[in-house]
Amino acid sequence: MLGNIWRFFVTLFDYRALARFLTGRPHIDVVFVTNLRDEAERKRYFGRWVPPLGHANGPRVYLNGVAGRVRGIYVTAEEMLTREGRRKAKQQFIAATAWAERQGARVVLLAASTKRLFGRDGCELKERFPNLLFTIGDNGTAQMLRADVFRALGAAGLRPKGARVLVIGPYGILGNCMTHELVSAGYEVVGYGANATALAEVAEIFGIRVASVIDAIGKVDAVVACTHSAAAKLSPACVDKLRHPGRKLLVVDVAEPANLDMEAHERCRDRVVRQDAGNAFAARLHYVLGPISWRMLILSRGVVFGCFAEAMALHHAIHQRGDCTLAEEDWFSVDAAHMARIGTAFEEIGFTVPAPRCFGQAVMDFAIGLPDASQAAWGMHTPNVLPQPGVERMVSR
């Protein structure tokens, strides 16, 4: 019921949509098609109502003339792990994409757990909808994740050649990217996950230790969580096994749903410093109904997921700045060249890395209890307290 009331008022107060209609412009430029994180999110957006089309409107965002719309399909991330759940998700995604095209959208994002719903290249979607540009958004997410991780490590005083970092899910797109970045920077990296075969490949490629059970990892200084797989989720017990005695564990969590989820975080918040990661901030980004809408996504003012930002930046670059070469790229591919082009597109539309947050709340202090001698040895000359939220910084490339 509350979700339907919210949708009614979003429609009522979306004056930008009315202005676009009156001037003959498409209702929407970019549609973010996404599954639901979990049952809590299903209840938040739908209550007991089941959308007859299998998909329905979510938050609406605007930035520099680009109109973005979340279109949620009625399947959770957990349900998508089953054959029947994936079948439903594919049907609903195709229906949502057809709806998006009818509304005038030019760019469609495969968000959250839908990224590999149509394989690694999305050929089925591209053939069915040849006039749309599809992206999985991971070049943008990887850009922001990299900035988040190195800022958090620096703020916590964790320097290369001294700190040990655990990457959960190092065989996924984002996990592989961060493993490469951390190894290249000189950190000791350990890989952890449920896929033993993929772990072995990661170990061979990067020359790192890997483990498929938490007890085999040993103590680490920080965790970069890149998967929400139930078999590799952090619990308070896992936190205690991983952290050094007398110190907090730094957790940078890009997973959706969260790897260290709200309930688990609440039970061990005195022993961790956790931050959301992979999101993007733009000072001029607007949500219809403001705080009500961004809090439904568990975000904050001016902040969207990095994959949302990529989709909006692509539309802005192609259809407003006229860079048609971007429309010819395969945005299912994540690599340094694509990340660089998205970095430029982010600068043009106004996206930067957000101030650190944990489930939408400001993270002001990254102190994890390092011994003073260790901080001095690593050249720690900056305080662990970060600038006030709202002081956003550009992603360095």
C-alpha positions as CSV (number, residue, x, y, z in Angstrom):
1,M,0.0,0.0,0.0
2,L,2.7,2.5,1.0
3,G,4.6,1.7,-2.2
4,N,1.6,2.5,-4.3
5,I,1.0,5.8,-2.5
6,W,4.6,6.7,-3.0
7,R,4.4,5.9,-6.7
8,F,1.2,8.1,-7.0
9,F,2.9,11.1,-5.5
10,V,6.1,10.6,-7.5
11,T,4.0,10.8,-10.6
12,L,2.0,13.7,-9.3
13,F,5.1,15.8,-8.4
14,D,7.3,14.9,-11.4
15,Y,7.0,18.3,-13.1
16,R,10.0,17.6,-15.3
17,A,8.1,14.7,-16.9
18,L,5.2,17.0,-17.6
19,A,7.5,19.6,-19.1
20,R,9.1,17.0,-21.4
21,F,5.7,15.8,-22.5
22,L,4.6,19.4,-23.3
23,T,7.7,20.0,-25.3
24,G,7.5,16.8,-27.3
25,R,10.5,15.1,-25.7
26,P,10.6,11.4,-24.7
27,H,9.2,10.7,-21.2
28,I,12.4,8.8,-20.3
29,D,16.0,8.7,-21.6
30,V,17.5,5.9,-19.5
31,V,15.8,3.0,-17.8
32,F,17.5,1.0,-15.0
33,V,15.9,-2.5,-15.1
34,T,16.6,-4.2,-11.8
35,N,15.5,-7.1,-9.7
36,L,14.7,-6.6,-6.0
37,R,17.4,-7.0,-3.4
38,D,15.4,-9.1,-1.0
39,E,12.0,-9.6,0.5
40,A,12.4,-6.4,2.6
41,E,12.7,-4.4,-0.6
42,R,9.8,-6.2,-2.1
43,K,7.7,-5.2,0.8
44,R,9.0,-1.6,0.7
45,Y,8.1,-1.1,-2.9
46,F,5.1,-3.4,-3.5
47,G,3.6,-4.5,-0.2
48,R,1.0,-7.1,-1.1
49,W,0.5,-5.7,-4.6
50,V,1.8,-7.9,-7.4
51,P,2.4,-5.8,-10.5
52,P,0.3,-7.3,-13.3
53,L,3.0,-6.6,-15.9
54,G,5.7,-8.2,-13.8
55,H,7.5,-4.8,-13.5
56,A,6.7,-1.4,-12.2
57,N,8.1,2.1,-11.7
58,G,10.7,2.9,-9.1
59,P,12.6,6.1,-8.3
60,R,13.0,8.8,-10.9
61,V,16.2,10.8,-11.2
62,Y,17.3,13.7,-13.4
63,L,20.8,15.1,-14.1
64,N,21.8,17.7,-16.8
65,G,18.8,17.0,-19.0
66,V,18.9,13.2,-18.7
67,A,15.8,11.6,-17.3
68,G,16.4,8.2,-15.6
69,R,13.8,5.8,-14.3
70,V,14.1,2.6,-12.2
71,R,11.9,-0.1,-13.5
72,G,11.8,-3.0,-11.0
73,I,11.0,-6.6,-11.9
74,Y,9.1,-8.7,-9.4
75,V,12.0,-11.2,-8.6
76,T,14.5,-11.1,-5.8
77,A,18.2,-11.8,-6.0
78,E,17.7,-15.0,-4.1
79,E,14.9,-16.2,-6.4
80,M,17.2,-15.6,-9.4
81,L,19.5,-18.3,-8.2
82,T,16.8,-20.9,-9.2
83,R,16.0,-22.0,-12.7
84,E,12.4,-20.9,-12.4
85,G,13.4,-17.5,-10.9
86,R,15.8,-16.8,-13.8
87,R,13.1,-17.8,-16.3
88,K,10.7,-15.3,-14.7
89,A,13.4,-12.7,-14.5
90,K,14.2,-13.0,-18.2
91,Q,10.5,-12.7,-19.2
92,Q,10.0,-9.7,-17.0
93,F,13.2,-8.0,-18.1
94,I,12.2,-8.3,-21.8
95,A,8.7,-6.9,-21.0
96,A,10.3,-4.0,-19.0
97,T,12.7,-3.3,-21.9
98,A,9.8,-3.2,-24.4
99,W,8.0,-0.8,-22.0
100,A,11.2,1.4,-21.8
101,E,11.5,1.6,-25.6
102,R,7.8,2.7,-25.9
103,Q,8.5,5.5,-23.4
104,G,11.3,6.8,-25.6
105,A,14.3,5.4,-23.7
106,R,17.6,5.1,-25.6
107,V,19.8,3.4,-23.0
108,V,18.8,0.4,-20.8
109,L,20.8,-0.8,-17.8
110,L,21.0,-4.4,-16.7
111,A,21.2,-3.6,-13.0
112,A,22.0,-5.7,-9.9
113,S,21.6,-9.5,-10.5
114,T,20.3,-9.1,-14.1
115,K,23.8,-8.3,-15.4
116,R,24.5,-11.8,-16.7
117,L,20.9,-12.8,-17.2
118,F,21.4,-12.8,-21.0
119,G,24.9,-14.2,-21.0
120,R,28.2,-12.4,-21.2
121,D,27.4,-10.4,-24.4
122,G,23.7,-9.8,-24.2
123,C,23.2,-10.9,-27.9
124,E,19.6,-11.9,-27.4
125,L,18.7,-8.4,-26.1
126,K,20.7,-6.6,-28.7
127,E,19.0,-8.6,-31.5
128,R,15.5,-8.1,-30.1
129,F,16.0,-4.4,-29.4
130,P,18.5,-3.1,-32.1
131,N,17.6,0.6,-31.4
132,L,18.6,0.5,-27.7
133,L,22.0,0.7,-26.1
134,F,22.5,-1.8,-23.3
135,T,25.1,-1.7,-20.5
136,I,25.8,-3.7,-17.4
137,G,27.3,-0.5,-15.8
138,D,30.3,-2.3,-14.3
139,N,32.9,0.1,-15.8
140,G,31.3,2.9,-13.9
141,T,30.9,0.8,-10.7
142,A,34.6,-0.3,-11.0
143,Q,35.7,3.3,-11.3
144,M,34.0,4.3,-8.1
145,L,34.8,1.1,-6.3
146,R,38.5,1.6,-7.0
147,A,38.3,5.2,-5.6
148,D,36.4,4.0,-2.5
149,V,38.8,1.2,-1.7
150,F,42.0,3.2,-1.9
151,R,40.5,6.2,-0.1
152,A,39.3,3.9,2.7
153,L,42.6,2.1,3.0
154,G,44.5,5.4,3.1
155,A,42.1,6.9,5.7
156,A,42.5,3.8,7.9
157,G,46.3,3.9,7.6
158,L,46.6,0.7,5.7
159,R,49.6,1.0,3.4
160,P,51.0,-1.4,0.8
161,K,53.9,-3.7,1.9
162,G,52.3,-4.0,5.3
163,A,48.5,-4.5,5.0
164,R,46.7,-7.7,4.1
165,V,43.4,-7.4,2.2
166,L,40.8,-10.0,1.6
167,V,38.8,-9.9,-1.7
168,I,35.5,-11.8,-1.5
169,G,34.5,-13.0,-4.9
170,P,37.8,-12.3,-6.7
171,Y,36.6,-14.2,-9.8
172,G,33.7,-11.8,-10.6
173,I,34.0,-8.7,-12.7
174,L,34.4,-6.3,-9.9
175,G,36.4,-8.7,-7.7
176,N,38.8,-9.5,-10.5
177,C,39.3,-5.7,-11.2
178,M,40.0,-5.0,-7.5
179,T,42.3,-7.9,-7.1
180,H,44.4,-6.6,-10.0
181,E,44.4,-3.1,-8.6
182,L,45.4,-4.1,-5.1
183,V,48.1,-6.5,-6.2
184,S,49.5,-3.9,-8.6
185,A,49.6,-1.4,-5.7
186,G,51.6,-3.7,-3.6
187,Y,49.1,-5.1,-1.1
188,E,49.1,-8.7,0.1
189,V,45.8,-10.0,-1.3
190,V,43.9,-13.1,-0.3
191,G,40.9,-14.4,-2.4
192,Y,37.9,-16.0,-0.8
193,G,34.7,-17.4,-2.3
194,A,32.5,-20.5,-2.8
195,N,33.7,-21.3,-6.4
196,A,36.8,-23.4,-5.9
197,T,37.5,-23.8,-9.6
198,A,37.4,-20.0,-10.2
199,L,39.5,-19.4,-7.1
200,A,42.2,-21.6,-8.5
201,E,42.2,-19.7,-11.7
202,V,42.5,-16.4,-9.8
203,A,45.4,-17.8,-7.7
204,E,47.3,-18.8,-10.9
205,I,46.7,-15.4,-12.7
206,F,47.6,-13.1,-9.8
207,G,49.9,-15.3,-7.7
208,I,47.8,-14.9,-4.5
209,R,46.6,-17.2,-1.8
210,V,43.0,-18.2,-2.0
211,A,40.6,-20.0,0.4
212,S,37.1,-21.5,0.1
213,V,36.6,-21.7,3.9
214,I,36.9,-18.7,6.3
215,D,39.0,-20.6,8.8
216,A,41.8,-21.0,6.2
217,I,42.2,-17.2,5.6
218,G,43.9,-16.0,8.8
219,K,43.9,-12.4,10.0
220,V,43.4,-9.5,7.6
221,D,43.3,-5.8,7.9
222,A,40.6,-5.1,5.3
223,V,37.9,-6.8,3.2
224,V,36.6,-5.8,-0.2
225,A,33.3,-7.6,-0.6
226,C,32.4,-8.1,-4.3
227,T,29.6,-10.7,-4.1
228,H,26.4,-11.2,-2.2
229,S,26.6,-15.0,-2.5
230,A,25.1,-16.6,0.6
231,A,28.0,-19.0,0.6
232,A,30.5,-16.2,1.0
233,K,28.6,-13.7,3.2
234,L,30.3,-12.1,6.2
235,S,28.7,-12.7,9.6
236,P,29.7,-11.4,13.0
237,A,31.5,-14.7,13.6
238,C,33.4,-14.3,10.4
239,V,34.4,-10.7,11.3
240,D,35.9,-12.0,14.6
241,K,37.9,-14.7,12.8
242,L,39.3,-12.2,10.3
243,R,40.1,-9.2,12.4
244,H,43.2,-8.7,14.5
245,P,42.7,-8.8,18.3
246,G,42.0,-5.4,19.6
247,R,41.3,-3.9,16.2
248,K,38.4,-3.3,13.9
249,L,38.0,-4.8,10.5
250,L,37.7,-2.4,7.5
251,V,34.9,-3.6,5.2
252,V,34.3,-2.0,1.8
253,D,31.1,-3.5,0.5
254,V,30.0,-3.1,-3.1
255,A,27.7,-6.1,-3.1
256,E,24.0,-5.7,-3.7
257,P,22.3,-7.0,-1.6
258,A,25.1,-6.2,0.9
259,N,27.5,-8.9,1.8
260,L,27.8,-7.7,5.4
261,D,24.1,-6.9,5.6
262,M,22.3,-4.5,8.0
263,E,21.3,-7.1,10.5
264,A,24.8,-8.6,10.7
265,H,26.4,-5.2,10.8
266,E,24.3,-4.1,13.7
267,R,25.5,-7.1,15.7
268,C,29.2,-6.3,15.1
269,R,29.3,-2.6,14.4
270,D,31.7,-2.1,17.4
271,R,34.2,-4.4,15.6
272,V,34.0,-3.1,12.0
273,V,34.3,0.0,10.0
274,R,32.0,-0.6,7.0
275,Q,31.3,1.6,4.0
276,D,29.1,1.2,0.9
277,A,31.0,1.3,-2.3
278,G,30.7,1.7,-6.1
279,N,28.2,4.6,-5.9
280,A,28.5,8.0,-7.7
281,F,27.6,11.5,-6.6
282,A,26.4,14.6,-8.6
283,A,25.6,17.9,-6.9
284,R,22.9,18.6,-9.5
285,L,21.2,15.2,-9.5
286,H,17.6,15.3,-8.4
287,Y,15.3,12.6,-7.1
288,V,11.6,13.2,-7.5
289,L,10.3,13.4,-3.8
290,G,13.9,13.9,-2.7
291,P,14.8,12.2,0.6
292,I,11.8,9.9,0.5
293,S,13.0,8.4,-2.8
294,W,16.7,8.2,-2.2
295,R,16.2,6.6,1.2
296,M,14.0,3.9,-0.4
297,L,17.2,2.9,-2.3
298,I,19.2,3.2,1.0
299,L,21.2,6.0,-0.6
300,S,21.7,9.7,0.2
301,R,21.3,13.1,-1.5
302,G,22.8,13.3,-5.0
303,V,24.0,9.6,-4.9
304,V,23.1,6.8,-7.3
305,F,24.6,3.4,-7.9
306,G,27.7,3.5,-10.1
307,C,25.9,1.4,-12.8
308,F,23.0,3.9,-12.9
309,A,25.6,6.7,-13.3
310,E,27.2,4.9,-16.2
311,A,23.9,4.5,-18.1
312,M,23.1,8.2,-17.6
313,A,26.6,9.3,-18.6
314,L,26.4,7.3,-21.7
315,H,23.1,8.9,-22.8
316,H,24.5,12.3,-22.0
317,A,27.7,11.7,-24.0
318,I,26.0,10.1,-27.0
319,H,22.8,12.1,-27.3
320,Q,23.7,15.5,-25.9
321,R,27.4,15.8,-26.5
322,G,27.3,13.9,-29.8
323,D,30.0,11.3,-29.1
324,C,28.4,8.6,-31.3
325,T,31.5,6.3,-31.0
326,L,30.3,5.3,-27.6
327,A,27.2,3.8,-29.1
328,E,29.3,1.4,-31.1
329,E,31.1,0.0,-28.0
330,D,30.2,-3.3,-26.2
331,W,29.3,-2.1,-22.7
332,F,29.1,-5.7,-21.5
333,S,32.9,-5.6,-21.6
334,V,34.8,-4.2,-18.6
335,D,38.4,-3.2,-19.1
336,A,40.8,-0.3,-18.7
337,A,39.9,1.3,-22.0
338,H,36.1,1.3,-21.2
339,M,36.7,2.5,-17.7
340,A,38.7,5.4,-19.0
341,R,36.0,6.4,-21.4
342,I,33.4,6.2,-18.7
343,G,35.7,8.3,-16.5
344,T,35.6,11.0,-19.1
345,A,31.8,10.7,-19.5
346,F,31.4,11.0,-15.7
347,E,33.4,14.3,-15.7
348,E,31.3,15.7,-18.5
349,I,27.9,15.0,-16.8
350,G,29.2,15.8,-13.3
351,F,29.6,12.5,-11.4
352,T,32.3,12.2,-8.7
353,V,33.0,9.7,-5.9
354,P,30.6,10.3,-2.9
355,A,31.6,11.0,0.7
356,P,31.7,7.6,2.4
357,R,28.5,6.1,3.7
358,C,27.3,3.0,5.4
359,F,23.8,2.0,4.5
360,G,23.3,5.7,3.6
361,Q,24.7,7.1,6.9
362,A,27.9,9.1,7.0
363,V,31.1,7.4,7.9
364,M,33.2,10.0,9.7
365,D,36.0,7.9,11.2
366,F,38.1,5.2,9.6
367,A,40.2,4.5,12.7
368,I,40.6,0.7,13.1
369,G,42.9,0.8,16.1
370,L,46.3,0.5,14.4
371,P,49.3,0.6,16.8
372,D,51.0,4.0,16.6
373,A,54.3,2.4,15.7
374,S,52.7,0.7,12.7
375,Q,51.2,3.9,11.5
376,A,54.5,5.6,11.8
377,A,56.2,2.8,9.9
378,W,53.7,3.2,7.1
379,G,54.1,6.9,6.9
380,M,50.7,7.7,8.4
381,H,50.7,11.5,8.7
382,T,47.0,12.2,8.0
383,P,44.2,11.8,10.5
384,N,41.7,8.9,10.3
385,V,38.8,11.4,10.5
386,L,37.5,12.2,7.0
387,P,36.1,15.6,5.8
388,Q,32.4,16.3,6.4
389,P,30.0,14.5,4.0
390,G,29.2,16.6,1.0
391,V,32.9,17.4,0.2
392,E,33.0,15.1,-2.8
393,R,36.2,14.3,-4.7
394,M,36.9,13.5,-8.4
395,V,37.9,9.9,-9.2
396,S,41.6,9.9,-10.1
397,R,42.3,8.0,-13.3
